[in-house]
Structure formats: C-alpha cells, structure tokens
Amino acid sequence: MSGASERGGVARKIEGASAELDQAATFGSLPLLKKERIWSGWDYSWVNLSLAIATWAFLVGGSTALLVGFQDGIAAMVIGNAIGLGIMVPAATAASARFGVEQYTILRPVFGLIGVGVLVFTVILVTEMGWSSLLAIMVGRAVTQVANGAAGTDFGSGSFLVTAVGLVAIVIAWLILSRGPVTIGKLNRFVAPGLVLVTVFMLFFLVANTSWEALFAAEPLAPFDESQLNFMLAVEFNVAVGFSWYPVMGSMARMTRSPKAALWPAFTGLIVGTLVAQIVGMAAALTLGDSDPTVWMLPLGGPILGAFMLLFISFANITSMSSIVYSTVLAIRQASGNLLGRVPWPLLCGAFFVLPAILTFFPDFMYQQFMVFVTISGAFLAAMCGAILADYFVLRRQWVRLPDLYKLRSDSAYHFTGGVNWAGIASVVVGAAFYLWIYNPVTLETHPLFLLLTASAPATVLSGGVYLLLAQLLHRRRGVGAFADKPGDGATSSTTQHTTTRKGV
C-alpha cells in the first residue's frame, strides 16, 4: 500500500510539474514544442482576419477620407498597407514561428537582455496601451449610439456612458485574456466569419444607398491645398497602420505549426481584412460626411440591423483587445526578468489595463489624436523592424542560440555591454529621429524626400544600415554576440534539450 501510495504521489507531482511547464510555455517565454503549436495556417488566417476587421479599421478608412477621395484613397491604402505589412510581418513573425519563442525573448540578440526591456517599457507599452484604450472607447461609442437610437437619448461622444461601457469592455477583455490564447483563438473562429458577413452587408447597403458616380465624385473631408501632399500623408498613415501590428504578431505567430503557416496568413489575413474594412469606412465617410464609424453605421444599416452590426463589431474589438494585451503582457513579464515572473497572469493583465481604463475618461481627446498617435508609434516601430531584419536575416542568417536566450547576465552570448546591444538601441533612435525629421506628424512639417519615399521606408533602411555598421564595429570584430554561429551550432541542440527536459520532468 505504501509503495502504491508513494508511486501515486510521484505521479501527481509529475503531472503538476508538467502542467506548470505547460503554463510557462503558454504564458511565458519557454519555446513551444511542435505538439503545443495549435494553429494551422487557416487558424492563423482567421485570427488575423478578425484582428483586421474591427471598428478601428473602419476608423482608419474614415480618417483616410479626410485627406483624399475614393480612388486616391484606395491607392493610398493598398500602397501603404503593402509597405508596412511587407516590412513588419517578417520582422515580427519569422523568428518566433521558426523557434516557437515568445516575440520579445527572441529580440534579445538584437537589443540585449536589458535593451529589450527598455523598448518594451517605452515604445511597446505606450503603443499598446493607447490602442487598448482606443478600442475600449470605440466599444463605448458604438453602444452609446445604439442606446441613443433605441431609447431616444442624446448621449454625446464624450459622455460618461462612453466611458462606462469602455470600462465594461476592458473587464470583458480581461476575463477572456485570463483564460489564455486558446480561448482567444476559439472566439476568433466565430468572430472572423461574422465580421466578414457584417462588412459585406455594410458594403451592400452603401452601394444600394449611394451611386458610384456620387462616390467617385465625393471630395475629401478636410484636405490640404497640395494634392501630392494629401496623397503621401494618406499613404504614410496607412504604412504606420501596417507597422502598428508589430507588437502583437510574433507572440501569436509562435502558436503556428510552421513559419509558412505564419508568414503568408499574417500578411494576407491582415491586408485583405484591413483593406476591405478600410474601403467601406472610407466610402461611408465620403458619402455620409463623418469619419467616425460609430456615427454612420446606424443610419447606414437601419435601426435594427445597424444596431446589430455595431454591437457585433464592438465584441470583435474586445477580442482584438485581448489579442493585443496577450502579447504585450508576455513582453512585460519577460522584460522584467525575475521581478514580475511569478506574478499571477490574471493580476498582471489587470495591471496592464489600469492606464487604458484611465484614458477611457478622455474619449474625445483619444479620437482627436488618433492619426498623430498611429504615425508617431509607426516611426519607432519602423526603426525597430529595420534593426530586427538586419540582425536576423543578414547577420545571423535566421539562426540563434536558444540556450543563450534564457541565460542571465554575462552567461548569455546576448548580454553584450551591460545587457544592452547598443547597436540595436542606437539604430532605433537614429531611424526614428530620421523619420520625424522627414515628417513631423504633430506640426505636419515635411521634407521634400517625404513626397517621394514616405518616411517609414527610408527610416527602416537607415535603421538597418546603422545596425549593420555598429554591430560590426562594436561586436562582430570582437567576437561578441554570437554573430559567427553557423546553422545547427546552437539551436538544434537547444531544441533537443528543451524537448528532453519537458518530457523528463
């Protein structure tokens, strides 16, 4: 009896330890094994499609209508999203999908262990808190419009009801998020097809109520005097929208079964969903005269169907918020080292939502600064992507030492100087500064180069070039940073070690 009891106790310990490791892999930085990567290419396509078709995508289309008409707007959105996503997708997903490693852990070779933390607690945290608050405010505005139509009330866009509903949306997002990425993926399988149908319905009602002649003849809502400047501002805004996906993509891509199941589904899912929603938003704004989708959806679809569409898309915003925060909280946990490593996942997610909850008390301000916010965050994300692409594809040839990603301090090949790869940090600063010199989204001052190349593309190229130069001068010639590894030197053995450890617990 005692032997059986002892064996039972050992078995329970093994099961408990295995469950703890599974939790660490899902909510932490441990590489996911092949069997733990649950998303096929189709699954990931639905995830990206549901992320792309949300109320904020219609807002992007409506904001584009401020600058250009329908034909120029379509061209600006296609060009802008193609540039932004074409740079962002490989930078964000390639390494994570290949090694099954959380997005910001895999960045340690580019910026160093502490350098990643610096970027996470500045660029990434501010960007994703801003997006989360904006999504919550959009839910609040949508529900307020439905309430006004149903009850005959007159709550404004900055009323307390918008804030109250936004706070409820944050609570629901937290409940979904606390259950992990599997729940997010299951919800997206139902949300994404529904969003496609809703968008098709809106397009149908738009065409039925507006002639193509009126649509093509519609003037932009608030253009500047120079047509070329208007077009390039619209292009750059949409490039920044493409880059804005960066903080969420890698941590989601590691759930896919192969890099092929990550790269093309990410690009096609995002660009198709984004463009469809943006074109509908732009067309509605041009014909109905308002860039806010929560204003024109109700009169476009009618009191019943319009209300249903608003409420459904509001729920899609909540799932989008959950996906955004999942990757960001993972980044916070890894960037903090041991400080937040043992904080319970639900508590950490709740802490993230504190500032977005505060920002929901200023809904009009967040809407007014939407384009500025997106563009400035795009400046820093473009520079980050330039350094990442240069490091992973050019210098490391798509290979890293997995064990060194998890070693601390000088034991890691990616410790560099004081935990910071100054080549990476400097390239981001130089690239972002160059971006803001070419185009200042606050003052709208532009350099002549902007009218030819946008600001994002040259900033990305410059950042990558600066990284290659400084990495050679500061690290490679001294044998620092494991740049000289050949494929197979470290990653294969580390994968084997990880698999053995997980099985042998």
For each residue, the residues with C-beta under 8 A, 3 or more apart:
1: 4 5
2: 5 6
3: 6 7
4: 1 7 8
5: 1 2 8 9
6: 2 3 9 10
7: 3 4 10 11
8: 4 5 11 12
9: 5 6 12 13
10: 6 7 13 14
11: 7 8 14 15
12: 8 9 15 16
13: 9 10 16 17
14: 10 11 17 18 505
15: 11 12 18 19
16: 12 13 19 20
17: 13 14 20 21 505
18: 14 15 21 22 502 505
19: 15 16 22 23
20: 16 17 23 24
21: 17 18 24 25 30 502 505
22: 18 19 25 26 36
23: 19 20 26 27 28
24: 20 21 27 28 29 30
25: 21 22 28 30 31 32 33 36
26: 22 23 32 36 180 181 182
27: 23 24 180 330 333 345
28: 23 24 25 102 330 333 334 341
29: 24 101 102 105 330 333 334 405 406
30: 21 24 25 498
31: 25 99 100 101 402 495 498
32: 25 26 36 37 100 101 254 255
33: 25 36 37 100 498 499 502
34: 37 100 257
35:
36: 22 25 26 32 33 100
37: 32 33 34 100 254 255 256 257
38: 43 182 185 255
39: 43 44 47 185 255 256 257 261
40: 43 44 256 257 261
41: 44 45 256 257 260 261 262 264 265
42: 45 46 265
43: 38 39 40 46 47 185 189 256
44: 39 40 41 47 48 252 253 255 256 261 262 265 266 269
45: 41 42 48 49 265 268 269
46: 42 43 49 50 188 189 192 193 269
47: 39 43 44 50 51 184 185 188 192 252 269 323
48: 44 45 51 52 265 266 269 270 273
49: 45 46 52 53 192 195 196 269 270 272 273
50: 46 47 53 54 188 191 192 195 273 316 319 320
51: 47 48 54 188 245 248 269 270 273 320 323
52: 48 49 57 269 270 271 272 273 274 277
53: 49 50 57 192 195 196 198 199 273 274 276 277 313 316
54: 50 51 57 58 135 195 277 313 316 317 320
55: 58 59 135 138 139 142 293 294 313 314 316 317
56: 59 60 131 134 135 138 317 320
57: 52 53 54 60 61 273 274 277 278 281
58: 54 55 61 62 277 278 280 281 284 293 297 313
59: 55 56 62 63 138 281 291 292 293 370
60: 56 57 63 64 237 238 241 274 277 278 281 374
61: 57 58 64 65 73 77 277 278 279 280 281 282 283 284 285
62: 58 59 65 66 281 282 284 285 290 291 292 293
63: 59 60 66 237 291 370 371
64: 60 61 67 68 73 76 77 234 237 238 278 281 282
65: 61 62 68 69 73 220 221 281 282 285 286 291
66: 62 63 220 221 222 223 285 291
67: 64 73 76 220 222 223 224 230 231 233 234 237
68: 64 65 72 73 76 220 223 230 231 234
69: 65 72 73 216 218 219 220 286
70: 73 74 215 216 218 282 283 286
71: 74 75 216
72: 68 69 75 76 230 231 234
73: 61 64 65 67 68 69 70 76 77 220 234 279 282 286
74: 70 71 77 78 279 282
75: 71 72 78 79 231
76: 64 67 68 72 73 79 80 231 234 235 237 238
77: 61 64 73 74 80 81 234 238 274 275 278 279 282
78: 74 75 81 82 275
79: 75 76 82 83 235 238
80: 76 77 83 84 234 235 236 237 238 239 240 241 242 454
81: 77 78 84 85 238 239 241 242 270 271 274 275
82: 78 79 85 86 242 271
83: 79 80 86 87 235 239 242 454 456 457
84: 80 81 87 88 238 239 240 241 242 243 244 378 456
85: 81 82 88 89 242 245 266 267 270 271
86: 82 83 89 242 267
87: 83 84 90 91 242 243 382 385 386 389 456 457 460
88: 84 85 91 92 242 243 245 246 249 381 385
89: 85 86 92 93 249 263 266 267 270
90: 87 93 94 263 389 393
91: 87 88 94 246 384 385 388 389 392
92: 88 89 96 103 245 246 249 250 253 266 385
93: 89 90 96 97 249 250 253 259 262 263 266
94: 90 91 97 98 259 262 263 392 393 398
95: 98 99 101 106 250 392 398 400
96: 92 93 99 100 101 102 103 106 250 251 253 254 262
97: 93 94 100 253 254 256 258 259 261 262 263
98: 94 95 259 398
99: 31 95 96 106 254 400 402 491 495
100: 31 32 33 34 36 37 96 97 254
101: 29 31 32 95 96 105 106 254 402 405
102: 28 29 96 105 106 250 251 254 330 331 334
103: 92 96 106 107 247 249 250 251 253 254 327 330 331
104: 107 116 120 124 250 251 330 331 334 335
105: 29 101 102 108 116 334 405 406
106: 95 96 99 101 102 103 109 250 400 405
107: 103 104 110 111 116 119 388
108: 105 111 112 113 116 405 412 414
109: 106 391 392 396 400 405 414 421 481 482
110: 107 115 116 387 388 391 392 421 424 467
111: 107 108 115 116 118 119 387 420 421 424 425
112: 108 115 116 414 415 416 417 419 420 421 422 424 425
113: 108 116 117 337 408 409 412 414 415 419
114: 117 118 418 419 420
115: 110 111 112 118 119 416 419 420 421 422 424 425
116: 104 105 107 108 110 111 112 113 119 120 334 335
117: 113 114 120 121 335 336 337
118: 111 114 115 121 122 420 425
119: 107 111 115 116 122 123 124 384 425 428
120: 104 116 117 123 124 125 331 332 334 335
121: 117 118 124 125 332 335
122: 118 119 125 126
123: 119 120 126 127 377 380 381 384 428
124: 104 119 120 121 127 128 247 328 331
125: 120 121 122 128 129 328 332
126: 122 123 129 130 377
127: 123 124 130 131 244 247 377 380 381
128: 124 125 131 132 247 248 324 325 328
129: 125 126 132 133 352 355 356 359
130: 126 127 133 134 359 366 373 377
131: 56 127 128 134 135 244 324
132: 128 129 135 136 170 173 321 324 325 352 353 356
133: 129 130 136 137 166 355 356 357 359 360 366
134: 56 130 131 137 138 366 367 370 373
135: 54 55 56 131 132 138 139 169 317 318 320 321 324
136: 132 133 139 140 166 167 169 170 173 317 321 356 357 360
137: 133 134 140 141 162 166 359 360 363 366 367
138: 55 56 59 134 135 141 142 294 314 317
139: 55 135 136 142 143 165 166 169 314 317 318
140: 136 137 143 144 161 162 163 164 165 166 169 360 363
141: 137 138 144 145 157 162 292 294 363
142: 55 138 139 145 146 294 297 310 311 313 314
143: 139 140 146 147 161 165 310 311 314
144: 140 141 147 148 155 157 159 161 162 165 294
145: 141 142 148 149 294 295 297 298 310
146: 142 143 149 150 298 307 310 311
147: 143 144 150 151 153 155 161
148: 144 145 151 152 153 154 155
149: 145 146 298 303 306 307
150: 146 147 303 307
151: 147 148
152: 148
153: 147 148
154: 148
155: 144 147 148 159 161 162
156: 159
157: 141 144 162 292 363 364 367
158: 162 363 364
159: 144 155 156 162 163
160: 163 164
161: 140 143 144 147 155 164 165
162: 137 140 141 144 155 157 158 159 165 166 360 363
163: 140 159 160 166 167 360 361 363
164: 140 160 161 167 168
165: 139 140 143 144 161 162 168 169
166: 133 136 137 139 140 162 163 169 170 357 360 363
167: 136 163 164 170 171 357 360
168: 164 165 171 172
169: 135 136 139 140 165 166 172 173 314 317 318 321
170: 132 136 166 167 173 174 321 353 356 357 360
171: 167 168 174 175
172: 168 169 175 176 318
173: 132 136 169 170 176 177 318 319 321 322 325 353
174: 170 171 177 178 346 349 350 353
175: 171 172 178 179
176: 172 173 179 183 184 187 318 319 322
177: 173 174 180 184 322 325 326 329 349
178: 174 175 345 346 349
179: 175 176 182 183
180: 26 27 177 183 184 326 345
181: 26 184 185 252 255 326
182: 26 38 179 185 186
183: 176 179 180 186 187
184: 47 176 177 180 181 187 188 319 322 323 326
185: 38 39 43 47 181 182 188 189 255
186: 182 183 189 190
187: 176 183 184 190 191 319
188: 46 47 50 51 184 185 191 192 319 323
189: 43 46 185 186 192 193
190: 186 187 193 194
191: 50 187 188 194 195 315 316 319
192: 46 47 49 50 53 188 189 195 196
193: 46 189 190 196 197
194: 190 191 197 198 312 316
195: 49 50 53 54 191 192 198 199 273 312 313 316
196: 49 53 192 193 199 200
197: 193 194 200 201
198: 53 194 195 201 202 309 312 313
199: 53 195 196 202 203 276 277 280
200: 196 197 203 204
201: 197 198 204 205 301 305 309
202: 198 199 205 206 280 284 297 300 301 309
203: 199 200 206 207 276 280 283
204: 200 201 207 208
205: 201 202 208 209 300 301 302
206: 202 203 209 210 280 283 284 287 300
207: 203 204 210 212
208: 204 205
209: 205 206 287 300
210: 206 207 214 215 283 287
211: 214 215
212: 207 215 216
213: 216 217
214: 210 211 217 218 287
215: 70 210 211 212 218 283 286 287
216: 69 70 71 212 213
217: 213 214
218: 69 70 214 215 286 287
219: 69 223 286
220: 65 66 67 68 69 73 223 230 286
221: 65 66 285 286 289 291
222: 66 67
223: 66 67 68 219 220 227 230
224: 67 229 230 233 444
225:
226: 229 230
227: 223 230 231
228: 231 232 451
229: 224 226 232 233 446 451
230: 67 68 72 220 223 224 226 227 233 234
231: 67 68 72 75 76 227 228 234 235
232: 228 229 235 236 446 450 451 454
233: 67 224 229 230 236 237 444
234: 64 67 68 72 73 76 77 80 230 231 237 238
235: 76 79 80 83 231 232 238 239 454
236: 80 232 233 239 240 375 378 439 450 454 455 456
237: 60 63 64 67 76 80 233 234 240 241 371 374 375
238: 60 64 76 77 79 80 81 84 234 235 241 242 278
239: 80 81 83 84 235 236 242 243 378 382 454 456 457
240: 80 84 236 237 243 244 374 375 377 378 379 381 382 456
241: 60 80 81 84 237 238 244 274 374 378
242: 80 81 82 83 84 85 86 87 88 238 239 245 270 274
243: 84 87 88 239 240 246 377 378 381 382 385 456
244: 84 127 131 240 241 247 374 377 378 381
245: 51 85 88 92 242 248 249 270
246: 88 91 92 243 249 250 381 384 385
247: 103 124 127 128 244 324 327 328 331 381
248: 51 128 245 251 252 323 324 326 327 328
249: 88 89 92 93 103 245 246 252 253 266 327
250: 92 93 95 96 102 103 104 106 246 253 254 327
251: 96 102 103 104 248 254 326 327 330 331
252: 44 47 181 248 249 255 323 326 327
253: 44 92 93 96 97 103 249 250 256 262 266
254: 32 37 96 97 99 100 101 102 103 250 251
255: 32 37 38 39 44 181 185 252
256: 37 39 40 41 43 44 97 253 259 261 262 265
257: 34 37 39 40 41 261
258: 97 261 262
259: 93 94 97 98 256 262 263
260: 41 263 264
261: 39 40 41 44 97 256 257 258 265
262: 41 44 93 94 96 97 253 256 258 259 265 266
263: 89 90 93 94 97 259 260 266 267
264: 41 260 267 268
265: 41 42 44 45 48 256 261 262 268 269
266: 44 48 85 89 92 93 249 253 262 263 269 270
267: 85 86 89 263 264 270 271
268: 45 264 265 271 272
269: 44 45 46 47 48 49 51 52 265 266 272 273
270: 48 49 51 52 81 85 89 242 245 266 267 273 274
271: 52 81 82 85 267 268 274 275
272: 49 52 268 269 275 276
273: 48 49 50 51 52 53 57 195 269 270 276 277
274: 52 53 57 60 77 81 241 242 270 271 277 278
275: 77 78 81 271 272 278 279
276: 53 199 203 272 273 279 280
277: 52 53 54 57 58 60 61 199 273 274 280 281
278: 57 58 60 61 64 77 238 274 275 281 282
279: 61 73 74 77 275 276 282 283
280: 58 61 199 202 203 206 276 277 283 284
281: 57 58 59 60 61 62 64 65 277 278 284 285 291 293
282: 61 62 64 65 70 73 74 77 278 279 285 286
283: 61 70 203 206 210 215 279 280 286 287
284: 58 61 62 202 206 280 281 287 288 293 296 297 300
285: 61 62 65 66 221 281 282 288 289 290 291 296
286: 65 69 70 73 215 218 219 220 221 282 283 289
287: 206 209 210 214 215 218 283 284
288: 284 285 295 296 299 300
289: 221 285 286
290: 62 285 295 296
291: 59 62 63 65 66 221 281 285
292: 59 62 141 157 295 296 367
293: 55 58 59 62 281 284 296 297
294: 55 138 141 142 144 145 297 310
295: 145 288 290 292 298
296: 284 285 288 290 292 293 299 300
297: 58 142 145 202 284 293 294 300 301 306 309 310 313
298: 145 146 149 295 301 302 303 306 307 310
299: 288 296 302 306
300: 202 205 206 209 284 288 296 297 306
301: 201 202 205 297 298 305 306 307 308 309
302: 205 298 299 305 306
303: 149 150 298 306 307
304: 307 308
305: 201 301 302 308 309
306: 149 297 298 299 300 301 302 303 309 310
307: 146 149 150 298 301 303 304 310 311
308: 301 304 305 311 312
309: 198 201 202 297 301 305 306 312 313
310: 142 143 145 146 294 297 298 306 307 313 314
311: 142 143 146 307 308 314 315
312: 194 195 198 308 309 315 316
313: 53 54 55 58 142 195 198 297 309 310 316 317
314: 55 138 139 142 143 169 310 311 317 318
315: 191 311 312 318 319
316: 50 53 54 55 191 194 195 312 313 319 320
317: 54 55 56 135 136 138 139 169 313 314 320 321
318: 135 139 169 172 173 176 314 315 321 322
319: 50 173 176 184 187 188 191 315 316 322 323
320: 50 51 54 56 135 316 317 323 324
321: 132 135 136 169 170 173 317 318 324 325
322: 173 176 177 184 318 319 325 326
323: 47 51 184 188 248 252 319 320 326 327
324: 128 131 132 135 247 248 320 321 327 328
325: 128 132 173 177 321 322 328 329 349 352 353
326: 177 180 181 184 248 251 252 322 323 329 330
327: 103 247 248 249 250 251 252 323 324 330 331
328: 124 125 128 247 248 324 325 331 332 352
329: 177 325 326 332 333 345 348 349 352
330: 27 28 29 102 103 104 251 326 327 333 334
331: 102 103 104 120 124 247 251 327 328 334 335
332: 120 121 125 328 329 335 336 340 348 352
333: 27 28 29 329 330 336 340 341 343 348
334: 28 29 102 104 105 116 120 330 331
335: 104 116 117 120 121 331 332
336: 117 332 333 339 340 341
337: 113 117 341 408
338: 341 342
339: 336
340: 332 333 336 343 348
341: 28 333 336 337 338
342: 338
343: 333 340 347 348
344: 347 348
345: 27 178 180 329 348 349
346: 174 178 349 350
347: 343 344 350 351
348: 329 332 333 340 343 344 345 351 352
349: 174 177 178 325 329 345 346 352 353
350: 174 346 347 353 354
351: 347 348 354
352: 129 132 325 328 329 332 348 349 355 356
353: 132 170 173 174 325 349 350 356 357
354: 350 351 357 358
355: 129 133 352 358 359
356: 129 132 133 136 170 352 353 359 360
357: 133 136 166 167 170 353 354 360
358: 354 355 361
359: 129 130 133 137 355 356 362 366
360: 133 136 137 140 162 163 166 167 170 356 357 363
361: 163 358
362: 359 365 366
363: 137 140 141 157 158 162 163 166 360 366 367
364: 157 158 367 368
365: 362 368 369
366: 130 133 134 137 359 362 363 369 370 373
367: 134 137 157 292 363 364 370
368: 364 365
369: 365 366 372 373
370: 59 63 134 366 367 373 374
371: 63 237 374 375 441
372: 369 375 376 441 442
373: 130 134 366 369 370 376 377
374: 60 237 240 241 244 370 371 377 378
375: 236 237 240 371 372 378 379 439 441
376: 372 373 379 380 436 441 442
377: 123 126 127 130 240 243 244 373 374 380 381
378: 84 236 239 240 241 243 244 374 375 381 382 456
379: 240 375 376 382 383 432 435 436 441 455 456 459
380: 123 127 376 377 383 384 428 432
381: 88 123 127 240 243 244 246 247 377 378 384 385
382: 87 239 240 243 378 379 385 386 431 432 435 455 456 459 460 463
383: 379 380 386 387 427 428 429 430 431 432 435 459 460 463
384: 91 119 123 246 380 381 387 388 428 431 463
385: 87 88 91 92 243 246 381 382 388 389 460 463
386: 87 382 383 389 390 427 431 459 460 461 462 463 464 465 467
387: 110 111 383 384 390 391 423 424 427 428 431 463 464 466 467
388: 91 107 110 384 385 391 392
389: 87 90 91 385 386 392 393 394 460 464
390: 386 387 393 394 395 427 463 464 465 467 468 471
391: 109 110 387 388 394 395 396 424 467 471
392: 91 94 95 109 110 388 389 395 396 398 400
393: 90 94 389 390 396 397 398
394: 389 390 391 397 464 468
395: 390 391 392 468 471 476 483
396: 109 391 392 393 399 400 483 485
397: 393 394 487
398: 94 95 98 392 393 487
399: 396 485 486 487 488 489 490 491
400: 95 99 106 109 392 396 404 405 482 485 490 491
401: 404 405 413 414 482 485 489 490 491 494
402: 31 99 101 405 406 490 491 494 495 498
403: 406 407 490 493 494 497
404: 400 401 407 412 413 414 482 490
405: 29 101 105 106 108 109 400 401 402 412 414
406: 29 105 402 403 412
407: 403 404 411 412 413
408: 113 337 411 412
409: 113 412 415 419
410: 415
411: 407 408 415
412: 108 113 404 405 406 407 408 409 415
413: 401 404 407 480 481 482
414: 108 109 112 113 401 404 405 421 481 482
415: 112 113 409 410 411 412 419
416: 112 115 419 420 421 422 475 480 481
417: 112 420 421 422 474
418: 114
419: 112 113 114 115 409 415 416
420: 111 112 114 115 118 416 417 425
421: 109 110 111 112 115 414 416 417 424 425 471 475 481
422: 112 115 416 417 425 426 470 474
423: 387 426 427 466 467 470 471 474 475
424: 110 111 112 115 387 391 421 427 428 467
425: 111 112 115 118 119 420 421 422 428 429
426: 422 423 429 430 466 470
427: 383 386 387 390 423 424 430 431 463 464 466 467 470
428: 119 123 380 383 384 387 424 425 431 432 463
429: 383 425 426 432 433
430: 383 426 427 433 434 462 463 466
431: 382 383 384 386 387 427 428 434 435 459 460 462 463 466
432: 379 380 382 383 428 429 435 436 459 463
433: 429 430 436 437
434: 430 431 437 438 458 459 462 463
435: 379 382 383 431 432 438 439 455 456 459
436: 376 379 432 433 439 440 455
437: 433 434 440 447
438: 434 435 446 447 449 450 455 458 459
439: 236 375 435 436 445 446 447 450 454 455
440: 436 437 443 444 445 446
441: 371 372 375 376 379 444
442: 372 376
443: 440
444: 224 233 440 441
445: 439 440
446: 229 232 438 439 440 450 451
447: 437 438 439 450
448: 451 452
449: 438 452 453 458
450: 232 236 438 439 446 447 453 454 455
451: 228 229 232 446 448
452: 448 449
453: 449 450 457 458
454: 80 83 232 235 236 239 439 450 457 458
455: 236 379 382 435 436 438 439 450 458 459
456: 83 84 87 236 239 240 243 378 379 382 435 459 460
457: 83 87 239 453 454 460 461
458: 434 438 449 453 454 455 461 462
459: 379 382 383 386 431 432 434 435 438 455 456 462 463
460: 87 382 383 385 386 389 431 456 457 463 464
461: 386 457 458 464 465
462: 386 430 431 434 458 459 465 466
463: 382 383 384 385 386 387 390 427 428 430 431 432 434 459 460 466 467
464: 386 387 389 390 394 427 460 461 467 468
465: 386 390 461 462 468 469
466: 387 423 426 427 430 431 462 463 469 470
467: 110 386 387 390 391 423 424 427 463 464 470 471
468: 390 394 395 464 465 471 472
469: 465 466 472 473
470: 422 423 426 427 466 467 473 474
471: 390 391 395 421 423 467 468 474 475 476 481 483
472: 468 469 475 476 477
473: 469 470 477
474: 417 422 423 470 471 478 480
475: 416 421 423 471 472 478 480 481 483
476: 395 471 472 479 480 481 483 484
477: 472 473
478: 474 475
479: 476 484
480: 413 416 474 475 476
481: 109 413 414 416 421 471 475 476
482: 109 400 401 404 413 414 485 490
483: 395 396 471 475 476
484: 476 479
485: 396 399 400 401 482 489 490
486: 399 489
487: 397 398 399 491
488: 399 491 492
489: 399 401 485 486
490: 399 400 401 402 403 404 482 485 493 494
491: 99 399 400 401 402 487 488 494 495
492: 488 495 496
493: 403 490 496 497
494: 401 402 403 490 491 497 498
495: 31 99 402 491 492 498 499
496: 492 493 499 500
497: 403 493 494 500 501
498: 30 31 33 402 494 495 501 502
499: 33 495 496 502 503
500: 496 497 503 504
501: 497 498 504 505
502: 18 21 33 498 499 505
503: 499 500
504: 500 501
505: 14 17 18 21 501 502
